[in-house]
């Protein structure tokens, strides 16, 4: 699936989460809790306005 731009919001090494603008704040709060437990998570914002344009 081609993305126009992948924006790395936070670096991490244990897992990767992809979250769009709507869920990004919730994911950041969740990852903050995980980091207190020693789990490092990378967060990617795909910065795509309409996913339907990419499914053909």
Beta strands, then each sheet from edge to edge (+ up, - down):
strand 1: 7-10
strand 2: 15-18
strand 3: 41-45
sheet 1: 1+ 3- 2-
end
